[in-house]
Amino acid sequence: MDRPFRIALALIMATFVAHRGYYSRTQPPVQEETVEEHTGGLLSALASIFAVVGMIALLLYSLAPRRVA
């Protein structure tokens, strides 16, 4: 019943990762237009960790939802 949703979720995640990786490699950030260089603190590091954990959880849910739920 939820198989189409899980397939769509996996496809959207794969597309996002491929899109992000492609443009990160082909279009480096322009330093001249940067207004201010942001130095990451503790909250920035925690947000990055939670983002990675969330992406892994979504991937695991799309593959095996009964084990995650």
Beta strands, then each sheet from edge to edge (+ up, - down):
end
